[in-house]
Amino acid sequence: MPSKGHGTFHWNELMTNDVAAATAFYRDVIGWSFDEMAMPEGSYWVAFIDGEPVAGIMAMVDGVPPGTPPHWTSYLAVDDVDARLAKAKSAGAEVLREPFDVPHVGRIAILKDGGGAALGWITPAAES
């Protein structure tokens, strides 16, 4: 999952109630192929175009409020999630999910910006 660096969008992810329908739609309409990754919460489907990862698709997970519709989340790369989140809070952001680590992916937080738009922030894991 390559990133252009701090302040750029790094990843996009779809949470849905029907992963099979979503992967079929994007395969048939956009031309994505998929690889399945096992995760503790279930499978995560990495979408590829021309061999490059472009997005992820997963089933709704525990903790998502009931009635939440399927939705895309964009992840903005930041140099230090914890420090930037503290700064964001003082600028009016609301934290929806405190920072957490995803092995080999990075440190992530979910927030609403000062205008109320929800998005993820990620400090990507160092590439090895």
C-alpha positions as a Python dict, from the first residue, in 0.01 Angstrom:
ca = {
    (1, 'M'): (0, 0, 0),
    (2, 'P'): (227, 277, -119),
    (3, 'S'): (184, 627, 13),
    (4, 'K'): (299, 958, -126),
    (5, 'G'): (367, 1071, 231),
    (6, 'H'): (228, 1296, 500),
    (7, 'G'): (-91, 1476, 402),
    (8, 'T'): (-180, 1251, 109),
    (9, 'F'): (-455, 993, 83),
    (10, 'H'): (-307, 651, 147),
    (11, 'W'): (-590, 393, 130),
    (12, 'N'): (-964, 350, 71),
    (13, 'E'): (-1175, 82, 232),
    (14, 'L'): (-1533, -35, 188),
    (15, 'M'): (-1730, -177, 481),
    (16, 'T'): (-2038, -363, 363),
    (17, 'N'): (-2301, -614, 468),
    (18, 'D'): (-2254, -811, 145),
    (19, 'V'): (-1889, -862, 58),
    (20, 'A'): (-1969, -1110, -222),
    (21, 'A'): (-2194, -859, -400),
    (22, 'A'): (-1943, -576, -353),
    (23, 'T'): (-1645, -774, -485),
    (24, 'A'): (-1852, -899, -780),
    (25, 'F'): (-1963, -543, -860),
    (26, 'Y'): (-1613, -393, -859),
    (27, 'R'): (-1468, -694, -1042),
    (28, 'D'): (-1731, -678, -1317),
    (29, 'V'): (-1766, -301, -1349),
    (30, 'I'): (-1421, -163, -1265),
    (31, 'G'): (-1201, -465, -1342),
    (32, 'W'): (-1054, -518, -997),
    (33, 'S'): (-913, -855, -895),
    (34, 'F'): (-902, -958, -529),
    (35, 'D'): (-680, -1143, -284),
    (36, 'E'): (-823, -1262, 45),
    (37, 'M'): (-639, -1188, 370),
    (38, 'A'): (-743, -1370, 687),
    (39, 'M'): (-799, -1134, 980),
    (40, 'P'): (-926, -1192, 1335),
    (41, 'E'): (-1261, -1029, 1243),
    (42, 'G'): (-1295, -1228, 918),
    (43, 'S'): (-1163, -1195, 565),
    (44, 'Y'): (-1027, -873, 420),
    (45, 'W'): (-1032, -847, 42),
    (46, 'V'): (-750, -643, -113),
    (47, 'A'): (-848, -505, -453),
    (48, 'F'): (-592, -483, -732),
    (49, 'I'): (-577, -314, -1069),
    (50, 'D'): (-285, -401, -1295),
    (51, 'G'): (-119, -583, -1003),
    (52, 'E'): (-124, -278, -774),
    (53, 'P'): (-331, -269, -451),
    (54, 'V'): (-595, 3, -473),
    (55, 'A'): (-850, -59, -197),
    (56, 'G'): (-987, -301, 60),
    (57, 'I'): (-1330, -449, 122),
    (58, 'M'): (-1452, -604, 445),
    (59, 'A'): (-1772, -700, 622),
    (60, 'M'): (-1915, -465, 882),
    (61, 'V'): (-1737, -534, 1210),
    (62, 'D'): (-1850, -532, 1569),
    (63, 'G'): (-1862, -182, 1706),
    (64, 'V'): (-2014, -26, 1395),
    (65, 'P'): (-2339, 136, 1511),
    (66, 'P'): (-2653, -59, 1413),
    (67, 'G'): (-2813, 73, 1096),
    (68, 'T'): (-2486, 208, 955),
    (69, 'P'): (-2508, 173, 578),
    (70, 'P'): (-2227, 30, 368),
    (71, 'H'): (-1967, 303, 321),
    (72, 'W'): (-1621, 391, 199),
    (73, 'T'): (-1357, 530, 436),
    (74, 'S'): (-1053, 717, 311),
    (75, 'Y'): (-730, 713, 511),
    (76, 'L'): (-505, 1018, 514),
    (77, 'A'): (-136, 949, 576),
    (78, 'V'): (8, 1149, 866),
    (79, 'D'): (357, 1149, 1009),
    (80, 'D'): (245, 1075, 1369),
    (81, 'V'): (-116, 972, 1433),
    (82, 'D'): (-102, 1038, 1808),
    (83, 'A'): (54, 1384, 1782),
    (84, 'R'): (-166, 1488, 1489),
    (85, 'L'): (-478, 1360, 1667),
    (86, 'A'): (-398, 1571, 1974),
    (87, 'K'): (-364, 1871, 1745),
    (88, 'A'): (-688, 1781, 1564),
    (89, 'K'): (-880, 1757, 1894),
    (90, 'S'): (-771, 2108, 1987),
    (91, 'A'): (-892, 2223, 1646),
    (92, 'G'): (-1241, 2078, 1698),
    (93, 'A'): (-1209, 1719, 1575),
    (94, 'E'): (-1407, 1438, 1738),
    (95, 'V'): (-1233, 1104, 1786),
    (96, 'L'): (-1452, 814, 1674),
    (97, 'R'): (-1189, 546, 1741),
    (98, 'E'): (-873, 606, 1938),
    (99, 'P'): (-542, 509, 1775),
    (100, 'F'): (-477, 139, 1730),
    (101, 'D'): (-207, -63, 1560),
    (102, 'V'): (-255, -299, 1265),
    (103, 'P'): (54, -519, 1226),
    (104, 'H'): (242, -456, 899),
    (105, 'V'): (-8, -182, 805),
    (106, 'G'): (35, 104, 1052),
    (107, 'R'): (-119, 303, 1336),
    (108, 'I'): (-473, 420, 1265),
    (109, 'A'): (-732, 651, 1420),
    (110, 'I'): (-1084, 734, 1299),
    (111, 'L'): (-1214, 1086, 1350),
    (112, 'K'): (-1453, 1355, 1239),
    (113, 'D'): (-1268, 1663, 1122),
    (114, 'G'): (-1361, 2013, 1237),
    (115, 'G'): (-1640, 2025, 978),
    (116, 'G'): (-1788, 1689, 1079),
    (117, 'A'): (-1655, 1471, 793),
    (118, 'A'): (-1544, 1124, 905),
    (119, 'L'): (-1215, 980, 785),
    (120, 'G'): (-925, 767, 895),
    (121, 'W'): (-572, 880, 963),
    (122, 'I'): (-282, 640, 931),
    (123, 'T'): (87, 645, 1005),
    (124, 'P'): (191, 369, 766),
    (125, 'A'): (417, 94, 892),
    (126, 'A'): (774, 119, 770),
    (127, 'E'): (822, -78, 451),
    (128, 'S'): (1071, -359, 486),
}
